[in-house]
């Protein structure tokens, strides 16, 4: 799962780090671009030595550049990190966005509520934390099953910390 607790004991302060899936590692990216180039140039080998090759080659290179740009843009848009720190004194969520922005939310664990919105959110089984007059999302980029598991873990941990 693309999240990890730093401490697995529910009664102790802990940190939860969440990040989106990255299904295309750098080596896979290079192989995909090279393979796409090789497969796209295959029909052009019959046109070697003709003027038609030079008429079609720019369109192939434009399509390849578009694919390269789209994959790189997708990679940079997925540079999200959410860090949730849970202790007896406070529950704090820090979200690091792809463009370098940092957003913070904190609340007393006694007043913190973990909610699972099965419908009505941007994604099914949407997990939110509420308290201190605000409601914030957590793990919206996770899969539906991962959000359900996250909800269970979060509600158990926050409930145990809120007890006197």
Legacy VTK file of the C-alpha trace (Angstrom):
# vtk DataFile Version 3.0
C-alpha trace
ASCII
DATASET POLYDATA
POINTS 164 float
0.000 0.000 0.000
1.251 3.486 -0.698
1.205 4.508 2.941
3.243 3.545 5.977
3.056 4.096 9.735
6.376 4.820 11.429
5.232 3.108 14.632
2.856 0.170 14.631
1.772 0.510 18.274
-1.634 2.256 18.359
-1.130 3.798 21.837
2.101 5.661 20.985
2.699 8.810 18.902
3.183 7.914 15.281
3.578 9.337 11.819
1.671 8.220 8.740
3.093 8.965 5.288
0.842 8.683 2.218
1.846 9.004 -1.444
0.204 8.181 -4.808
0.967 5.045 -6.783
3.737 5.386 -9.343
3.269 2.576 -11.836
5.943 3.714 -14.313
9.465 3.775 -12.838
12.254 5.665 -14.660
13.545 2.534 -16.390
10.025 1.741 -17.603
9.621 5.306 -18.868
12.823 5.057 -20.923
11.845 1.643 -22.294
8.367 2.905 -23.243
9.688 5.975 -25.096
12.356 3.923 -26.896
9.863 1.163 -27.764
7.312 3.683 -29.020
9.965 5.333 -31.190
11.086 1.963 -32.572
7.559 0.801 -33.365
6.552 4.141 -34.889
9.589 4.228 -37.190
9.067 0.644 -38.373
6.679 1.606 -41.225
9.072 4.361 -42.311
11.916 1.970 -43.180
10.275 1.278 -46.527
10.424 4.993 -47.283
14.182 5.387 -46.749
15.732 7.465 -49.512
12.463 9.150 -50.513
11.137 12.637 -49.948
8.017 11.169 -48.336
10.118 10.025 -45.353
11.059 13.640 -44.586
7.397 14.646 -44.876
6.238 12.023 -42.352
9.177 12.108 -39.904
8.271 15.482 -38.300
4.776 14.192 -37.444
6.278 11.115 -35.814
8.648 13.256 -33.766
5.823 15.614 -32.736
3.734 12.645 -31.563
6.699 11.237 -29.637
7.413 14.629 -28.036
3.737 14.875 -27.030
3.899 11.430 -25.392
7.118 12.376 -23.576
5.579 15.624 -22.298
2.358 13.919 -21.155
4.214 11.219 -19.205
6.574 13.735 -17.570
3.658 16.006 -16.647
1.786 13.064 -15.115
4.868 12.157 -13.078
5.266 15.694 -11.741
1.545 15.977 -10.917
1.794 12.855 -8.753
4.485 14.280 -6.465
2.150 14.481 -3.488
3.094 13.595 0.075
0.733 13.679 3.029
2.209 13.361 6.518
-0.153 12.761 9.440
1.355 13.005 12.916
-0.798 11.524 15.659
0.051 12.032 19.334
-1.791 12.577 22.619
-1.279 16.343 22.277
-2.281 16.900 18.640
-3.247 15.400 15.315
-1.494 17.278 12.516
-1.791 16.780 8.764
0.731 18.346 6.376
0.157 18.026 2.632
3.026 18.729 0.242
1.526 19.521 -3.180
3.278 18.911 -6.534
4.014 22.622 -7.075
5.808 22.952 -3.723
2.924 24.326 -1.667
2.473 23.077 1.862
-0.909 22.977 3.612
-1.329 22.303 7.342
-4.181 21.270 9.608
-4.027 20.393 13.300
-6.476 19.548 16.042
-6.682 18.087 19.528
-7.162 14.285 19.225
-10.163 14.442 21.548
-12.030 16.643 19.045
-10.757 14.916 15.914
-13.297 12.876 13.987
-12.474 10.475 11.173
-15.260 10.075 8.622
-15.791 7.780 5.656
-18.134 9.295 3.065
-19.350 6.394 0.951
-21.130 8.737 -1.460
-21.076 12.448 -2.144
-17.307 12.947 -2.194
-15.039 13.345 -5.196
-14.248 9.609 -4.982
-16.128 6.658 -3.433
-15.286 5.995 0.222
-13.776 9.429 0.732
-11.870 9.749 4.055
-11.860 13.052 5.950
-10.580 14.363 9.256
-12.589 17.044 10.999
-11.918 19.243 13.980
-10.924 22.797 14.906
-13.704 24.070 12.646
-12.374 22.442 9.455
-12.741 19.237 7.513
-9.783 18.020 5.444
-9.353 15.114 3.052
-6.714 12.477 3.474
-5.579 9.882 0.950
-7.937 10.870 -1.879
-5.375 9.460 -4.352
-5.514 5.971 -2.809
-7.624 3.172 -4.273
-11.079 2.502 -2.839
-9.956 -0.546 -0.835
-6.913 1.307 0.484
-9.123 4.190 1.664
-11.361 1.721 3.530
-8.332 0.167 5.240
-6.935 3.631 6.017
-10.254 4.664 7.566
-10.216 1.653 9.894
-6.629 2.252 10.995
-7.109 5.990 11.480
-10.336 5.731 13.442
-8.851 3.094 15.767
-5.705 5.097 16.412
-7.474 8.416 16.964
-10.074 6.777 19.221
-7.369 5.199 21.415
-5.435 8.466 21.689
-8.547 10.464 22.606
-9.283 8.257 25.614
-8.063 9.658 28.950
LINES 1 165
164 0 1 2 3 4 5 6 7 8 9 10 11 12 13 14 15 16 17 18 19 20 21 22 23 24 25 26 27 28 29 30 31 32 33 34 35 36 37 38 39 40 41 42 43 44 45 46 47 48 49 50 51 52 53 54 55 56 57 58 59 60 61 62 63 64 65 66 67 68 69 70 71 72 73 74 75 76 77 78 79 80 81 82 83 84 85 86 87 88 89 90 91 92 93 94 95 96 97 98 99 100 101 102 103 104 105 106 107 108 109 110 111 112 113 114 115 116 117 118 119 120 121 122 123 124 125 126 127 128 129 130 131 132 133 134 135 136 137 138 139 140 141 142 143 144 145 146 147 148 149 150 151 152 153 154 155 156 157 158 159 160 161 162 163
